[in-house]
């Protein structure tokens, strides 16, 4: 199975029936391709499958308390310099109401693994968000690892999607950085799939200890999981973590990874992440040009944005997320795309249910 078109040098999106060995060979070939050629093909596949629309997700970071102590994370339990906060339900719902009135149709409710927000409380919040939006908005949760029964409770309350990044596919590196086994994280993702969530995961690019082989495994794990959304971004060292002095890799590596993900998972939703925009002013645009089709403006109240610092230098901390939409509209236009206000269900998810995937891989 040839993954690079003869003559043109362009990459060819991998069909769903390809074996693991074929997928690995493709990833290795794509990793070594000239980046402009790889980006060109990823963009072509993205436009063929998703058109030129970029879906907006309203990101609301409602708690920065976390019981975990991941070595790379700015809100890790051991960081005593973080000003901790929790938004109460009424504040969250007020933001949701305003965002819904302004056109948002997907909300990403994100927090650390906060013991004050058990599944029962989260379920009540999800129900109220659904009521406030008349059932028209999708609710994505990103609140860490829970039990299968907790995930079931949240799904029954109306949660549509769940985002939980595995961060690295290297089991040894994962345990060193996160203090837990990778298999536990993957088990959680399988529970989410079994409960019919749209499942999102992903990884950081450039973690200390990462090798080229690690990157290939990260990409292949996303394919094996058949993810509906993949969020990736560059590792940015935080000064109040044990990795404060780790080296920073160029953004190009992240751009290459998102382009390969588009070829591996043509129907997945791939965001242009804020971390990329932190490294380079046009980082998000570069991700959109390389196959991305989602942006997540931060609609957290401005008073708390600066306290949810997973990494330093985060952009747009002093700006109202609603007013960022005008700026994003112009930025998206620079890569020939446009803002799309629909819920934007993952085509990967829809294909799994309706079997329409073959059309993407026409010659």
N, C-alpha and C positions, 0 to 999 in steps of 0.2 A: 504494500500500500504506500503510494508516494504522497508525501506531505508537503512537497515543494514542487510547484508546477514547472515543467521543463520549459526552457526558453525565457519565460517571464521572471522566474526566480521568486514568484509570489507563494505565500503559504496557502494551504488548502484546509478549510475547516474539517475537523476530524468527524467521521460519521459515528453515530451512537453504537453501532455494532462492532467497532474496532476493538481488538483485544488489548489487554493491558500492555503487552509487549509492543504492539503497534503504537499505542498512545505514548509510551515512554520514548520510543524512537522519534516520534513527531516532536515531542517536547524538546528533546536534545537538539534536533535540527533547527527548530524555531529559536531556541536560545542562542544559537550561533549565527542566525540570519542578520543581515544589516537591519538596523532598527527601522529606518524609513520604509523598507519593504514590508516588514512585519506589521507596522502600524497601518499601512495602506490597506492590507488585506483584512485586518481586524475591523477597521472602519467600514470596509465594504460589507463584511458579514453583518455587522451591527445594523447598518442602514437597511440591508435586505430583510432582516428579521424584525427590527424594531422601528424602522423608519427613522426620521430625523428628530423625534421627540425625546426630551429629557424629563423624566418624572421628578417632581419635587416631593420630598418627605419632610415633614416638620419634626425636627429633632428636639425633644424636651428632656433635659437631664434633671431628673427630679430628686436625686439624692447622690451625694458623693461619699457617703459612708460605705466602707467595704471591709468585710472580715478577712479578705484574702491579702496576701503580702507579696504579690508578684514583683520580681526584682526590677522590672522595667517601668512600672506604672506610677504616675504621679499621685494617685489617690490611694496607694497601698496603705495598709493598716499602720505600718511603722512610721509613716511620714507625719510627724507632729506639727509641721509648719502649715498644713492645710487647714483652712477655715471650713469646718464641716457644716453642711446644711441638709435639711430635708424640706421639700415643699409639701404643704398639706394638700388634701384633695381639692379644696375649693380654689386654691391658687392654680393648680394644674388644670382644673376644668375651665377656669376663666381664660387661660391661655388657649385651650382647645377651642372654646367658643369663638374667640376672636380669629384664630387661624382658620377655622371652618368657614366663618363669614367671609374671609378673604380668599377662599378658594381651595385651601389645602384639603386633600382627600386621603392622606395617609399620615398617621402620627407614629413616631418612633419614641416610645417611652423607655428611657435608659437610666440605669443606676448602677452603683456598685452592688455587691452582694450584701445587702443591708438587712440585718435581722429585724429591724423595725417595719420592714415591708414584706411580711410573709405572704404566701400564695393567696390566702383567704382575703387579705386586704387588697392585694393586687387585683384579684378577681372582681371585687366590688368596684374598684376604680375602672376596670375595663368595661364593666356593665354600664357605668355612668357615662363614660366616653361614648359608648355606642348609643345611649339614649340622647345625649347632647347633640350627636351628629345624625340622628334619625336613622342609624344603621347604614349611612352612606359612606362613612369613612372606614378605611382599614386601620387596624391597630397592630402595630409591631411592638413586641416587648424585647428588651435587651437587659436582662436582670441577672444573668449568670446561671450557674448550674443548680438545678432543682431535681426533685424526684419525679418519676413518671406520673405519679398521682397528682403532684402539683401542676405539672404541665397539662394534665387532663382537665383539672379544675379550671385553669386559665383558658383552655380551648373552649370548654363548655360555656364560659362566661362571655365568649365572643372574640378572644384574641385570634387574629388571622395569621400572624407571622411571628417568628422568633429568630433573633439574631444572637449567635454565640460563637465567637471566633475560636478556632483551635490554636491559633497563633504560630505554631510550628509543628510540622509532621514528624520531627525527630524526637523519639520518646525520651532519650537521655537529656537532650537540651530542654525539652518541655518540663521534665521533672526538676531540672536545675533552676529554671527561670520561674516556674509557677508553683513548685512544691507539691505537685500532685501528678498522678499518672495520666498520660494522654488518653488511655483507654476509657477513663471515666468521662472525659469530655466527649469522646466519640459515642459512648453509650447514650449520653444525653441527647446528642444530635439524632441518633437512631430512634430514640423515644419520640422526639418531635416529629420525625418523618412518619412513624407509625400512627401518630395522632392526627395526621393530615394537616399539619401546619405548612405554610410556605417556609422553608428552612433556609436561613442564612448563616454563613460562617466565613472563614477567611484567615488571613495570616498577616504578620508583619514581615516586611522586607528589610534584610540587613541586620537582624539580631546578632549580637556577639556570639560566635561559635557556629554561625550558619555557614554552610558550604554550598557550592554549586549543586551538589547532589541533594542537599536539603531543599533548595529551591525547587528542583524538579519534583521531589516528593510532595512538597506543599501543593504544587499545581495538580499533580496526579491524584492526590487525596481529594481535592475539590471535585474532580471528575468522578472518582469512585463513589463519593457521597451524593453525586448528582444534585448539587446544590441549586437552589432556586435564586439565591442571591449570594454574591461573593464580595465581601468588603476587605480590601487590602490597603496598606499604606506603609510608608517608610518608617522604620524605627528612628525615633528622635530621642537622644539621651536626655533624661530629666535630671536636673542638678541635685535633687533631693532623693535620689535612688542609688543603690549600689552600682548601677551601670552609668553613673554620671559622666565618666571619662571614656566611655566606649566610643569607637570611631563612628562617624556618620557616612553612610554609603550614598552615592549620587542618586538623584531621583530617576535617572535613566533605567535603573534596575526595576523600579516599580512600574514604569511605563511598559517595559518589556513584559513583565509578569501579567499586567492587565490585558495586554494584547493577546498573549497566549491563552489566557482564560476565556477570552471571547471566542477563540478558535476551538477550544475544548468544550465549552458550554455555550453554544450560540444563543440559547434562549434565556440565559440567566440575566438577572438585573445586576449591573456592575456600577457602583457609584464612583464618581470622582470625589475623592476623600479630602477632608479639610487638611489632613497632615501633608498631603501633596502641595496644597496651596500655601502651607506654612514654609515648606522648603524652598519653593519657587513661586513667584507671584502668579504665574500662569500654570501652576501645577495641576489644578483641577481641569483646566481646559486641555492640557496634554493628555490626561486620562480619558476625557471625553472623546478626543480625537483618535484614541487608540482602542476604542470599543466600548467606552463607558456610556451609560444611558440614564444615570440617576444623580441627583444632587440632594443634599440634606441640609438645608439652611437651619441654623440653630435658633429655635424660638424660645429657649430658656430665658426667663427674666434677666435683664442685663445685670442686675445686682448680684447674680449668682454665677454668671458665665465664667468669670475669672477663677472661680473656686473649683471648677471641674476641669482641671488641667492635667490630662493624662501625659502631656508632653509640653515643653516650654515653647513660647513664641506663637501660640495658637492665634489664628487670625480672627478678626471680626468680634473681639470680646466686648468692645464698647458700642457695638451697633445693635439696634433692634433688628431681630431676625426678619421681621416682616418688611422692613425697609431694604433689606439685602436683596429682595427678589428683583427689584429693578436693576440692580447691579448685575445679578446673575443672568438676567435676561440678555443683557448686552454681552456678557462674557460668553454665554452659550452661542450667541449669534456669530462670534468670531470664528467658530469651528463649523459653521454652517448648520447649526441645530437650533431648536426652539424649545421653550418651556412647555411641558405638557402637564395639565392639572388633574388628569384622571388618577384613579387608584393605582393603576399600573401593575396588575398581577403579573407574576413571572410567567413567561411563555414556557420555561422549563417545567414549571408546575402544571400549566395547562396541557402541555404535550403529554405529560405523564398520565393525565386523566383522559385525554381525548385522542392521543395517538397521531398527532399531526407533524411529528418531528422530521419525517423523511424529506419534506419539501425544502428544507434548508440546505440539503446536501446535493442538490441537482448539479450536474456538470456545468 
